[in-house]
Structure formats: C-alpha cells, structure tokens
Amino acid sequence: MYKKNCMKKILLVVMFLGMFAGITKAQTFTLKSNEIGGQGTKKQEFNGFGCDGTNSSPQLSWSNAPVGTKSFAITVYDPDAPTGSGFWHWVVFNIPANTTKLVSGAGSLDGKLLPADAVQSITDYGIKGFGGPCPPINDAPHRYIFTVFALKTDKLTVDANTSPAVVGFNLWSNTIEKASIIMYYERKK
C-alpha cells in the first residue's frame, strides 16, 4: 500500500511539473509572409539596374515578440551579391512596438503605408525604401534574407541618411531577438 501511494504522489508531481512547463514555455519569435518564403516574383523584383519588376515590398507579419521589446526594425540583405560585401535592399527602423505587420508595398519610396514613426534609410541602391532583387542574369539564385529585429529601445539614434552598416551596428547593440525568412530569386535569359 505504501509503494502504491508513493507512486501516485510521484505521478501527480510529474504531471503537475509537465503541465507547469507547458504553461511557462515561451513562444518563438516568428516572421512570416503571405507573399514570400521560397521563390520571389516580378512583383518584388527591382525596377532599375536592368531589371523591370514592380519593386513592391512583400507583406510581412511577426508574432511572439520577446518581453521588453520597445520597437522593431526590418532589413533585407543579399549575401550573394557580387560586391564582396553583399547588398542591402531595405532598412527600416523605429517601427512602434505595437506593430505586428506591414502590408504589401509598405516599403514604397514615399513610405505612406509604414507606421508614422518608421524611418527608411538608404539602401545599397542609394534609395530610401525597398529595393527589390536584381541579381545578374544567369547567376545562381540569390538569397534575400528578410529579418525583423525586436529592439530594446524606442528609437535608434540614426536617421534616413545613415548607411546600412551604421544602422546594422545600432541594431546589433539594441537587439533582444530577431527572426528571419529567406526568399530566393534569379533572372534567366
């Protein structure tokens, strides 16, 4: 009888701990898109530099931001660009902490579809806004890494004329957590 009661108590403790662990488990900070994640399309392709796409930033949404998030930033980076240092296609920061999505086209040069305090700084195209993919014709598919950063500051102390590298340094020193998705794109002749 004693053994049976001990086993019941142990089983109850294990069940309780299992339930408690399930309740306290944190969710993963996640970035999603209804438009990308796999292959990009002409809708995202840049319009210029020999490309003739629509140059529309994709819809993005994120969830489960970490505790302490005061703002967000988003970057798009191509590590496969033939530059020796990759290529920055979009840099936007000071996105308010209550924002969890951006609509398709939010990265337009006028930024009218972005939250009011968001700032788009210059890209490697030299523009302030989304600059879609434009890899060399017949090059292997390039990776376009879309990253959302959960930041521990309300605002970065940089402006719209700040280079992607300097914005990146500020992101690095203020990031709590980040989430990414990859889009691939290539142009064939």
C-alpha positions in Angstrom: 0.0 0.0 0.0 2.9 2.4 0.9 4.5 1.8 -2.5 1.2 2.4 -4.3 0.7 5.8 -2.5 4.3 6.9 -3.2 3.9 6.0 -6.9 0.6 8.1 -7.1 2.3 11.1 -5.4 5.3 10.8 -7.8 3.0 10.6 -10.8 1.0 13.6 -9.6 4.2 15.6 -9.2 5.4 14.7 -12.6 2.1 15.5 -14.2 2.0 18.9 -12.4 5.5 19.8 -13.4 4.7 18.8 -17.0 1.7 21.0 -17.1 3.6 23.9 -15.5 6.4 23.5 -18.0 3.9 23.7 -20.9 2.3 26.8 -19.5 5.6 28.7 -19.0 7.2 27.7 -22.3 7.9 30.8 -24.3 6.7 31.0 -27.9 9.3 31.5 -30.7 9.6 35.0 -32.2 8.5 34.3 -35.8 8.5 36.3 -39.1 6.0 35.2 -41.8 4.8 36.4 -45.2 1.8 35.5 -47.4 3.9 36.5 -50.4 7.4 35.2 -50.0 9.3 32.3 -48.4 10.6 30.3 -51.3 10.8 32.0 -54.7 10.4 35.7 -55.3 8.4 37.0 -58.2 8.4 40.0 -60.6 6.3 41.8 -58.0 9.3 42.0 -55.7 11.9 42.5 -58.4 13.6 45.9 -58.6 12.7 48.4 -61.3 16.0 49.7 -62.5 19.6 48.5 -62.8 18.5 46.5 -65.8 15.5 44.9 -64.0 11.9 45.7 -64.8 9.9 44.4 -61.8 7.2 46.1 -59.8 9.6 46.7 -56.8 6.9 46.0 -54.2 8.0 45.0 -50.7 6.1 41.9 -49.6 3.5 41.6 -46.9 5.2 40.7 -43.6 3.9 39.8 -40.1 5.6 38.7 -36.9 4.4 37.3 -33.6 5.6 36.4 -30.1 8.0 39.4 -29.7 10.1 39.0 -26.6 9.4 40.7 -23.4 11.0 44.2 -23.3 10.5 44.9 -27.0 10.2 48.7 -27.5 10.4 48.9 -31.3 11.1 46.8 -34.4 13.4 47.1 -37.4 13.4 45.2 -40.7 16.3 44.6 -43.1 16.6 42.8 -46.4 20.1 41.6 -47.2 21.5 39.7 -50.2 24.8 37.9 -49.1 25.2 36.5 -52.7 25.5 39.9 -54.5 28.8 40.2 -56.5 30.1 43.0 -54.4 32.4 41.4 -51.8 30.2 42.7 -49.0 26.6 41.7 -50.0 23.9 44.1 -50.8 21.3 45.9 -48.5 17.9 46.0 -50.2 15.8 47.5 -47.3 16.5 49.1 -44.0 13.5 50.4 -41.9 13.6 51.1 -38.2 11.7 52.8 -35.4 8.6 50.7 -36.1 6.4 51.0 -33.0 6.3 48.0 -30.6 2.5 47.6 -31.1 3.0 46.9 -34.8 2.9 43.3 -35.9 2.7 43.5 -39.6 3.4 45.5 -42.7 1.2 45.4 -45.8 2.4 44.7 -49.3 4.0 47.8 -50.7 4.8 49.4 -47.3 8.4 49.9 -48.5 7.4 52.3 -51.2 9.7 55.4 -51.6 7.1 57.7 -50.0 6.6 55.3 -47.0 2.9 56.2 -46.8 2.0 52.6 -45.8 4.5 52.4 -42.9 3.7 53.3 -39.3 4.0 57.1 -38.7 7.3 57.0 -36.8 9.1 54.4 -39.0 12.2 55.5 -40.9 13.6 54.0 -44.1 17.3 54.7 -44.5 19.3 54.4 -47.6 19.9 51.1 -49.3 22.8 50.0 -51.4 20.8 51.2 -54.4 21.1 54.7 -52.9 17.3 55.0 -52.3 15.2 55.3 -49.1 12.8 52.5 -49.4 12.5 48.9 -50.6 14.8 48.0 -53.4 13.8 44.5 -54.7 16.1 41.8 -56.0 18.0 42.4 -59.3 20.7 39.7 -59.5 22.9 39.4 -62.6 21.3 37.4 -65.4 22.1 33.7 -65.3 23.7 34.0 -61.9 22.9 31.2 -59.4 19.8 32.0 -57.2 20.5 34.7 -54.7 19.2 34.6 -51.1 17.3 37.6 -49.8 17.2 37.5 -46.0 14.2 39.3 -44.5 14.9 39.9 -40.8 12.7 41.6 -38.2 14.6 42.8 -35.1 12.9 43.2 -31.7 14.8 46.1 -30.1 15.2 47.3 -26.5 15.0 50.9 -27.5 12.0 53.1 -28.7 14.1 54.7 -31.4 17.5 54.3 -32.9 19.7 57.4 -32.8 20.3 57.4 -36.6 18.4 59.0 -39.4 17.2 58.3 -43.0 20.7 59.2 -44.4 22.5 56.6 -42.3 24.3 53.8 -44.2 23.1 50.2 -43.8 26.4 49.3 -42.0 25.9 52.0 -39.3 22.2 51.1 -38.9 23.3 47.5 -38.6 25.8 48.4 -35.8 23.0 50.1 -33.9 20.7 47.2 -34.5 23.4 44.8 -33.2 23.8 46.7 -29.9 20.0 47.0 -29.3 18.6 43.6 -30.5 16.8 41.5 -28.0 15.9 38.8 -30.5 15.4 38.5 -34.3 13.6 36.3 -36.8 14.2 35.8 -40.5 12.8 34.2 -43.6 14.7 33.7 -46.9 13.4 34.4 -50.4 15.4 33.1 -53.4 15.4 34.9 -56.7 17.2 34.6 -60.1 16.9 36.0 -63.6 17.4 33.9 -66.7 17.9 35.0 -70.2 
